[in-house]
Each structure stands twice: as C-alpha cells, then as structure tokens.
Amino acid sequence: MNDIEILQEMLISQAQVPLQQVQDRISVELTDTQAKTTVVIKELPQDSIVIKTDVFELRRAFFAGSKDERRRADYVIVSHEDTKKWIICIETKKGNIQKREVVAQLRGARCVMDYCKSIGTEFWTAKGFLEGYEYRFVGIAYINVPKQPTHSTPNIQSQGELHSRPDVFLQIFGSSDLSFRNLIDESS
C-alpha cells in the first residue's frame, strides 16, 4: 500500500473530502459550513487525499490549550506527483487573516499529520510512511466575495520566502477558484 491508500484506510470517511474527476482532471471543493465558504482547488495530482482536520476531536479532552495547541487548520492535502510529494495545510477564512491565529491553526494541522505518521508507522507497520514530503502552508481569506471576473488571477502574497513553515504561510485573498500549483509555488 502507498501512503495515500494507508491514509484512506486509516481515516474515517467524514475526515476525507471527496475528490471530483472530470476527464483527466481532479478537483476538490473545500467547504467550511461554519464560515459559509467554499474554495475549489483544481488540477490536483491523481494520487491525492484531502483531509478535513477539524474532524480530529481527541485534542479537546487531552490538551490544556494554553499555547493554542488545540487549534488546527481546516484542511490538509496529501499528494504524490511524479517524484514530488506534498503535504499542504490550508486554513480558510471568510474575512481577514489574523496571523497569530492562522499560524497556530497551521501548526496544529502539521501536528495532526505527525500523529497520522506515527499511527501509520506503528499500526500499519509502514516504514517510511509520510516521509520525504514537502510541506506548504496556506491561508485563504475573503472567500466568496461578490462576483469577480471569471478568469481573474488570485491575489497571492508571500512573506518573502517559501511557505514551507507555518509562520511564513502563503496568503491568498478573494479567490475561491484555485489551481494546485497556486498552493505549492507562489510564482505559478
């Protein structure tokens, strides 16, 4: 079994966001019912899983929360593409991004993936499970704003360096229609 298959078996169906395939293209709708927002990510690699991390509830009864360790981002995309492997942690906001809050949520999502990695290694005895992945951290805000031109370019703002750490996450504003490439490299 590969990492994606193990995650599919490991996680309950409510924690997995269904992928949609139209011809050879895969997309996913990330819907936050609380914030009433939807983001569509297009052109995902064929070998992908999208995880809704706020289904992970164990944290409330176990952690005190004094350092925001109970927080986690909305979604994680795990993908294999040729020789590249990605784990992308995504927080969606209807309104403004509060940096401190989003950083804590992105850190929490990374911790959920660390936990999954431990479970896969221990219980699936999968050596090398979730190893060799490049992390990306993304905050998407001002989603579902009044209609924009259909082919508008997303407003993507980096913090001057690669968004491979939660504290330098990529910020995307006002776009609810994105490409997978937008999430992994701000120059695409």
C-alpha positions in Angstrom: 0.0 0.0 0.0 1.2 3.5 -0.7 0.8 6.4 1.7 -2.5 7.7 0.2 -4.1 4.2 0.4 -3.0 3.9 4.0 -4.5 7.3 4.9 -7.7 6.3 3.1 -7.9 3.1 5.2 -6.8 4.8 8.4 -9.2 7.8 8.4 -13.0 7.8 8.8 -15.0 8.8 5.8 -16.1 12.1 7.5 -12.4 13.1 7.6 -11.9 12.6 3.9 -13.1 15.2 1.4 -14.3 13.5 -1.8 -12.3 14.3 -5.0 -14.1 15.0 -8.2 -12.8 13.8 -11.5 -13.8 15.4 -14.8 -12.0 13.7 -17.7 -8.3 13.6 -16.6 -8.6 16.5 -14.1 -9.1 16.1 -10.4 -10.6 18.9 -8.2 -11.9 19.2 -4.7 -14.4 21.6 -3.1 -13.3 22.7 0.4 -16.5 23.9 2.2 -16.4 25.4 5.6 -20.1 25.3 6.8 -19.4 27.4 9.8 -17.8 30.3 7.8 -20.1 29.6 4.8 -17.3 29.5 2.4 -16.2 27.2 -0.5 -12.9 27.0 -2.3 -12.4 24.9 -5.4 -8.9 23.5 -5.9 -8.3 22.3 -9.5 -5.7 20.1 -11.1 -4.8 18.0 -8.1 -2.3 15.2 -8.8 -4.1 11.8 -9.5 -2.6 10.3 -6.3 -4.1 12.7 -3.6 -6.2 12.7 -0.5 -7.9 15.7 1.1 -8.3 15.6 4.9 -10.7 17.7 6.9 -8.6 18.1 10.0 -11.2 19.7 12.3 -12.9 16.2 12.5 -9.9 15.3 14.7 -11.6 15.8 18.1 -9.2 13.9 20.5 -7.4 17.2 21.2 -10.2 18.8 23.4 -10.2 16.2 26.1 -6.4 15.9 26.3 -4.6 19.3 25.8 -5.0 22.3 28.1 -4.9 24.8 25.2 -2.6 27.4 26.9 -0.3 27.6 23.9 -3.1 27.3 21.2 -2.2 23.6 20.8 -5.9 22.7 20.4 -6.1 24.6 17.1 -5.7 23.1 13.6 -6.3 24.3 10.1 -9.3 23.3 8.1 -7.8 21.0 5.5 -4.7 19.1 4.6 -3.9 17.9 1.0 -1.5 15.0 0.7 -0.3 14.4 -2.9 2.2 12.4 -4.9 3.2 13.9 -8.2 5.9 12.1 -10.2 8.9 12.5 -7.9 7.4 15.1 -5.7 5.4 14.5 -2.6 3.4 17.3 -0.9 1.6 18.0 2.3 -0.4 21.2 2.1 -2.0 22.6 5.2 -4.8 25.1 4.4 -6.8 27.5 6.6 -9.8 29.2 5.1 -11.3 32.5 6.4 -14.4 34.3 5.2 -12.9 37.6 6.4 -9.5 38.8 7.4 -6.5 36.7 8.3 -5.2 37.1 11.9 -1.6 36.0 11.6 -1.2 34.6 15.1 -4.4 32.6 14.9 -3.7 31.2 11.5 -0.1 30.2 12.4 -1.4 28.3 15.4 -4.0 26.5 13.2 -1.4 25.6 10.6 0.9 24.3 13.3 -1.9 22.2 14.6 -2.6 20.7 11.2 1.0 19.7 10.9 0.7 18.0 14.3 -2.3 16.0 13.1 -0.2 14.8 10.2 2.7 13.9 12.6 0.1 11.9 14.6 -1.1 10.1 11.4 2.6 9.4 10.6 3.1 7.7 14.0 -0.1 5.7 13.6 0.9 4.5 10.1 4.3 3.6 11.3 3.1 1.8 14.4 -0.2 0.2 13.4 0.3 -0.3 9.7 4.0 -1.1 10.2 4.6 1.1 7.2 8.3 2.0 7.2 8.9 5.4 5.6 5.2 6.3 5.9 4.7 10.1 5.2 8.4 10.7 4.8 10.0 12.8 2.1 7.1 15.2 1.8 7.5 18.9 1.2 5.2 20.9 3.5 3.4 24.0 2.3 1.2 26.3 4.5 -1.6 28.4 3.0 -4.2 30.9 4.4 -7.1 31.7 2.1 -9.2 34.7 3.1 -12.0 36.9 1.8 -13.6 33.9 0.2 -17.0 34.2 -1.6 -16.7 37.9 -2.1 -19.0 39.4 -4.7 -18.5 38.1 -8.2 -15.2 38.7 -9.8 -14.3 38.3 -13.5 -14.2 34.6 -14.3 -10.6 34.4 -15.3 -9.2 36.7 -12.6 -5.7 35.9 -11.2 -5.7 35.1 -7.5 -4.3 37.7 -5.2 -1.3 35.7 -3.8 1.0 37.3 -1.3 4.1 35.6 0.0 6.0 36.8 3.1 9.3 37.0 1.2 10.3 33.3 1.5 9.0 29.9 0.6 5.8 29.0 2.6 7.3 25.8 4.0 6.7 26.8 7.6 3.5 27.8 9.4 4.9 31.2 10.3 5.6 32.2 6.7 2.3 30.9 5.2 1.2 31.9 1.7 -1.8 34.3 1.8 -4.4 34.1 -0.9 -7.1 36.8 -1.0 -10.5 37.0 -2.7 -10.3 33.8 -4.8 -12.5 30.8 -4.4 -11.1 29.1 -7.6 -7.5 28.0 -7.4 -5.1 25.6 -9.0 -3.0 23.1 -7.1 0.1 25.0 -8.5 -1.1 28.1 -6.7 -0.7 26.3 -3.4 2.7 24.8 -3.8 4.6 27.6 -5.5 3.5 31.3 -5.4 5.2 32.0 -8.8 2.9 29.7 -10.7 
